[in-house]
Each structure stands twice: as structure tokens, then as C-alpha cells.
Amino acid sequence: MKSLVDALLADLAAKSQRFEIRPETIYFGGGTPTLLNQSALTRLLDGICAQLDLSELAEWSTEANPMTFDQKKATLLHSHGINRVSLGVQSWQPDLLTTLGRDHSPEQALDSYHLLSDTGFSVVNLDLMFSLPGQSLETWEKDLLTTLDLKSQHISAYNLTYEEDTPFFEQLGKGNFREDVDDNADHFYLADRLLTAAGLQHYEISNYAQPGCESLHTQAYWAGKDYLGLGPSAVSTIGTQRWQNVPDTARYTAEGAIAVNEETLSEADLHNERVALMLRTSQGIHLGTLTATSQKRAQDLQSEGVLEFADDHCRLTARHRAMVDPIAAELFI
């Protein structure tokens, strides 16, 4: 762990020499930072605070899984300015946790949530997953209602996706699991109905929040703002330039943040990414960012009842939000 922390801090130092870094948001994720032991996590947090000007920092988030932290570690995170935690509960059903290969029980997830809430983080987000193998609409509803009873300020509901080179994808190929678009939509709209009825705002396809508790970091990402990534495989995008750190952890630790997959984004790339990301939000896409051809297609989709126009933006109508990806592709150039 020490060598990984050394590499992360060296990565930050190198990027600080190249760019003026005054972050508005920081996100620890794409992994589970709370797997670091107390000593390594302390050293990483101390190093970040020493190297960065945090005067404009509005939000510092971290991902965490139950069983990867205790009160001492939670206090450490909070004392360094982390004010938002996304807790990977995924489900409150023991059998579904087993299917997902999770090593925590529903009771342990509940204890972890209360520990984080009592520590004083501004927002404790609960991450859930739907369309899991063996998950019925009834069990999904139970998970949603259990989560609502906890009065979390933010809930994320993610559709299980089958990524290549994963055990789930292998089981899908063998026919042991199935992927059903209609089933996905049923789970999606059940979450939308229950969570919004409870007063949460469905401000992005997978995210619901009490007013004022939306994630600033993810909103900035969807809006196409620049970002720097630290760690193996981490991606950075500054203007039209995008690159990735070497994906091999051993090589990253030994040799540092070697840039791979460097590219210059074209206007078409930027346009299509903006469409794909902003159409996921309740605000939608500003019409001025669309090309003339895309605007014409948006008008066609409006006449078909797929999009609606409001305040110089176009956004998905409620009954089409589950189909965001193929609809966004129709506006690509």
C-alpha cells in the first residue's frame, strides 16, 4: 500500500507542475479507497492536503463499501474535509448480495450507514443496483422502501450492465443470466415512481436527491468540465486533450503515471459526449450546443413525444428516460 500511495502522490506532484490545480470537487472512486489501511489512507490524505490549494473546494466525495471502514477511519476521512460518502449497499437482500459476490450482510450495511451518518458527513449516498439475476420487482420494491426508511439525502439506482471479461458477462454468454430491456425499464420506472413520490428529485438517470444534495462532481462531469485523474487507468481531460494513466497497477507503482491512449477530441467527439451526458439529466441539453442537423432531429423527436422543449433546452419525456442511450445516439453527428 505504501508504494501505491507514493505513486499517487508523485502523480499529483507531476500534474501540479504541469497544471494550476485549484479543485472545486474531488472524487475518490473507481475503486474503494477505504480498503487502504489507516496509515496509508492518512498519508494519502495528508499529502493531498499539503500539495493542493483547497480554497475553492466545495465537495470532496469518496466511495466506500460496508466492512471496509470503522469509526476511526470514518473520522479520519471527515477530519480531512471529505463531506460526501457513497456507500455501496447494492441490495438489502442476502441472496442478492451473494449473487453479486459482496462480503457484507444487510445488517452490516445498515450499521455502516448509521456510522457514517453519525460521523457528520453532509451527504451519505446509498448505492443500489437493479435488474440483478434473481431479483423480482417485489424484491426491488423492498430494497427501495428499506432505503427510503433511512431518510438518505441521496440515492443512486444503477442498472446492472454486463461488461466483457467479467464473471457476469461469462454467465450471460452461457445462458445462466439473461438481459431483458423491458425488465430493466420496469425496474427503472418503479424506482422513479417510489423515490420521486418520497420527495427526491430525479436529477439524472441514475441519481435522486433531496433539494440541494445533488452531487456537484458528477454534475460538473456531465457538463463537460475539465478533470484530472490520479491512479492506474485514471483518465484526464483538459480542453480537447484526453489521456489515460497506464492501466497496470504494478507498472504504475513502479514507473509512475505513464500516459497511454492519448487523443485529441474532435468537435464531433465533444458534441456527442455532451449530448450523451446531458441528456441523462433532468435539465437536458441546451439547444445552442446542438448542430443544426441535431436540432432538426430533436424537433422530430419532440413531435414523436420522445423529447420536450423548455427554457432553451430539450430533455427526455418521462416515459422515455429508460431509453436514454439509443435516443442520445440519434442526436450524434
C-alpha positions in Angstrom: 0.0 0.0 0.0 2.9 2.4 0.7 4.2 2.1 -2.8 0.8 2.8 -4.3 0.3 5.9 -2.1 3.9 7.0 -3.1 2.9 6.7 -6.7 -0.4 8.6 -6.3 1.3 11.5 -4.6 4.1 11.5 -7.2 1.4 11.5 -9.9 -0.3 14.5 -8.2 3.0 16.3 -7.9 3.8 15.9 -11.6 0.4 17.1 -12.6 0.6 20.1 -10.2 3.8 21.2 -12.0 2.1 20.9 -15.4 -1.3 22.4 -14.4 -2.6 25.0 -12.0 -4.8 22.8 -9.9 -7.4 24.5 -7.7 -10.2 21.9 -7.5 -13.8 22.7 -7.0 -14.6 19.0 -6.4 -12.6 15.8 -5.6 -13.9 12.3 -6.1 -12.3 9.2 -4.6 -13.7 6.3 -6.6 -13.5 3.9 -9.4 -12.4 1.6 -6.7 -12.8 1.5 -3.0 -10.4 4.0 -1.2 -11.5 2.8 2.2 -9.7 -0.5 1.5 -6.5 1.3 2.3 -5.3 0.8 5.9 -5.4 3.6 8.4 -1.7 4.5 7.9 -1.8 4.5 4.1 -5.1 6.5 4.0 -3.7 9.1 6.4 -0.6 9.5 4.4 -2.5 9.9 1.2 -4.9 12.5 2.6 -2.1 14.4 4.3 -0.2 14.5 1.0 -3.2 15.7 -1.0 -4.0 18.5 1.5 -0.3 19.5 1.5 0.0 19.7 -2.2 -3.3 21.2 -3.3 -4.9 24.7 -2.9 -8.2 23.6 -1.5 -9.6 27.2 -1.0 -12.2 26.7 -3.7 -13.1 23.1 -2.8 -16.9 22.7 -2.4 -17.2 18.9 -2.4 -14.9 16.0 -1.6 -16.6 12.7 -2.1 -15.4 9.1 -1.5 -16.8 5.7 -2.4 -16.9 3.2 0.5 -18.2 -0.3 0.9 -19.5 -1.7 4.2 -16.8 -3.7 6.1 -14.0 -1.5 4.7 -14.0 1.2 7.4 -14.6 1.7 11.1 -15.2 4.7 13.3 -11.6 5.6 13.3 -11.3 5.6 9.5 -14.6 7.5 9.1 -13.3 10.2 11.5 -10.1 10.4 9.5 -11.9 11.0 6.3 -14.2 13.6 7.8 -11.4 15.4 9.5 -9.6 15.9 6.2 -12.6 17.7 4.6 -14.3 14.8 2.9 -18.0 15.7 3.2 -19.8 13.2 1.0 -19.7 9.4 1.0 -21.3 7.0 -1.4 -21.9 3.7 0.4 -22.1 0.6 -1.9 -25.1 -1.2 -0.3 -26.3 -2.6 -3.7 -29.1 -4.6 -2.1 -30.7 -5.4 1.3 -31.4 -9.0 0.2 -28.8 -11.5 1.5 -29.2 -13.8 -1.6 -28.7 -10.9 -4.0 -25.6 -9.8 -2.1 -24.3 -13.4 -2.5 -25.0 -13.3 -6.2 -23.1 -10.0 -6.5 -20.2 -11.5 -4.6 -20.4 -8.9 -1.8 -18.9 -9.8 1.5 -21.3 -7.8 3.7 -24.7 -8.6 5.2 -27.7 -6.2 5.2 -27.2 -5.7 8.9 -23.5 -4.7 8.4 -24.6 -2.3 5.6 -27.1 -0.7 8.0 -24.5 -0.3 10.7 -22.1 1.3 8.2 -24.7 3.8 7.1 -25.5 4.8 10.7 -21.8 5.1 11.5 -21.3 7.5 8.5 -24.4 9.5 9.3 -23.4 9.9 13.0 -19.8 10.9 12.0 -21.3 14.1 10.4 -20.8 13.8 6.6 -23.0 16.3 4.8 -24.4 13.6 2.5 -24.3 9.8 2.8 -25.5 8.4 -0.6 -26.8 4.9 -0.8 -25.9 3.0 -4.0 -28.4 0.3 -5.1 -28.5 -2.0 -8.2 -31.4 -3.3 -10.1 -32.1 -6.0 -12.8 -29.9 -8.4 -10.8 -30.1 -12.1 -11.6 -33.0 -13.5 -9.4 -34.3 -10.0 -8.5 -38.0 -9.6 -8.9 -39.9 -6.3 -9.0 -41.2 -7.2 -5.5 -37.7 -7.6 -4.0 -36.6 -4.4 -5.8 -39.5 -2.6 -4.2 -38.5 -3.9 -0.8 -34.9 -2.6 -1.3 -36.3 0.8 -2.3 -38.7 1.1 0.6 -36.0 0.0 3.1 -33.7 2.6 1.7 -36.3 5.3 1.9 -36.9 4.5 5.5 -33.4 5.6 6.3 -34.1 9.1 5.0 -30.8 9.3 3.0 -30.3 12.6 1.3 -29.2 10.9 -2.0 -29.9 7.6 -3.6 -28.3 6.1 -6.7 -30.0 3.3 -8.6 -27.9 1.6 -11.2 -28.9 -0.9 -13.8 -26.7 -3.9 -13.8 -24.6 -3.9 -17.0 -22.8 -6.9 -18.4 -19.2 -5.9 -19.1 -16.9 -8.0 -21.1 -14.2 -10.0 -19.2 -16.3 -10.2 -16.1 -17.9 -13.3 -14.5 -21.4 -11.8 -15.0 -20.7 -11.5 -18.8 -19.5 -15.1 -18.9 -22.6 -16.3 -17.2 -24.7 -14.3 -19.6 -23.0 -15.9 -22.5 -23.7 -19.3 -21.0 -27.4 -18.5 -20.7 -27.3 -18.7 -16.9 -28.2 -15.0 -16.7 -30.5 -13.0 -19.0 -30.7 -9.4 -20.0 -34.2 -8.1 -20.7 -34.8 -4.5 -21.8 -38.4 -4.5 -20.7 -37.5 -5.9 -17.3 -34.8 -3.1 -17.0 -37.5 -0.5 -17.8 -39.9 -1.9 -15.3 -37.3 -1.7 -12.5 -36.3 1.8 -13.6 -39.8 3.2 -13.6 -40.6 1.6 -10.2 -37.6 3.4 -8.7 -38.6 6.6 -10.4 -42.2 6.4 -9.1 -41.3 5.5 -5.5 -38.3 7.8 -5.0 -39.9 10.9 -6.5 -43.1 10.3 -4.6 -41.0 10.4 -1.4 -39.8 13.9 -2.4 -36.4 13.1 -4.0 -35.6 14.8 -7.3 -34.7 12.6 -10.2 -32.0 14.9 -11.4 -30.0 12.3 -13.5 -31.0 8.9 -14.9 -29.4 7.0 -12.0 -29.5 9.6 -9.3 -32.1 11.0 -6.9 -31.5 13.7 -4.3 -33.2 15.9 -1.8 -33.1 19.5 -3.0 -29.6 20.9 -2.5 -28.0 17.5 -2.1 -27.1 16.8 -5.7 -23.5 15.7 -6.5 -21.5 18.7 -7.6 -18.8 16.5 -9.0 -21.0 14.4 -11.3 -22.8 17.5 -12.4 -19.5 19.0 -13.5 -18.6 15.8 -15.3 -21.9 15.7 -17.2 -21.4 19.4 -18.1 -18.1 18.6 -19.7 -15.8 20.4 -17.3 -12.0 19.6 -17.3 -10.8 17.0 -14.8 -7.6 15.3 -13.8 -7.4 11.7 -12.8 -4.8 10.0 -10.5 -4.1 6.3 -10.2 -3.7 3.4 -12.6 -6.2 3.6 -15.5 -7.3 7.1 -14.4 -8.4 9.3 -17.3 -7.8 13.1 -17.6 -9.5 15.5 -20.0 -8.2 19.1 -20.4 -9.9 21.0 -23.2 -9.7 18.8 -26.3 -6.8 16.6 -24.9 -7.6 13.3 -23.2 -5.2 10.7 -21.9 -5.2 7.7 -19.6 -2.6 6.6 -17.0 -1.1 3.2 -17.6 -3.7 0.6 -16.6 -1.3 -1.9 -15.0 -1.1 -1.2 -11.2 2.3 -2.8 -10.8 3.8 -0.7 -13.6 2.1 2.5 -12.3 3.5 1.8 -8.9 7.0 1.1 -10.2 7.3 3.6 -13.1 4.8 6.3 -12.3 1.9 7.8 -14.3 2.8 6.9 -17.9 0.3 8.4 -20.3 -1.3 6.0 -22.7 -4.3 6.2 -25.1 -3.6 9.9 -25.8 -6.1 11.6 -28.1 -7.3 14.9 -29.4 -11.1 15.1 -29.2 -12.8 16.4 -32.3 -15.7 18.8 -32.4 -17.9 15.7 -33.2 -16.5 13.9 -30.2 -17.2 16.8 -27.9 -20.7 17.3 -29.3 -21.6 13.6 -29.0 -20.3 13.3 -25.4 -22.1 16.4 -24.4 -25.4 15.0 -25.8 -24.9 11.6 -24.2 -24.2 13.0 -20.8 -26.5 16.0 -20.6 -29.5 14.1 -22.0 -29.2 11.9 -18.8 -30.0 15.0 -16.7 -33.4 16.4 -15.8 -32.2 19.8 -17.3 -31.4 18.2 -20.7 -29.3 19.7 -23.5 -29.1 23.4 -24.3 -30.3 23.8 -27.9 -27.4 26.1 -28.7 -24.9 23.3 -28.2 -26.5 21.1 -30.9 -25.6 21.3 -34.5 -28.3 22.4 -37.0 -28.8 18.7 -38.0 -29.1 17.6 -34.4 -31.6 20.4 -33.7 -33.7 19.2 -36.6 -33.6 15.7 -35.3 -34.5 16.9 -31.8 -37.6 18.6 -33.3 -38.6 15.4 -34.9 -38.2 13.5 -31.6 -40.3 16.2 -30.0 -43.1 15.6 -32.5 -42.8 11.9 -31.7 -43.3 12.6 -28.0 -39.7 11.5 -27.1 -38.3 14.9 -26.3 -39.8 18.0 -24.8 -38.5 21.6 -25.0 -38.3 24.0 -22.1 -36.1 27.1 -21.4 -33.9 26.6 -24.5 -33.3 23.0 -23.6 -34.5 19.7 -24.9 -34.9 16.8 -22.5 -36.4 13.3 -22.5 -40.1 13.0 -21.7 -40.7 10.9 -18.5 -41.8 7.7 -20.3 -38.6 7.7 -22.5 -35.9 8.2 -19.8 -35.1 4.5 -19.6 -34.1 4.6 -23.2 -31.6 7.4 -22.9 -28.6 5.8 -24.7 -30.2 4.9 -28.0 -32.1 8.2 -28.1 -29.0 10.2 -27.5 -27.3 8.3 -30.4 -30.0 9.7 -32.7 -28.6 13.2 -32.0 -25.0 12.3 -32.6 -23.0 13.7 -35.6 
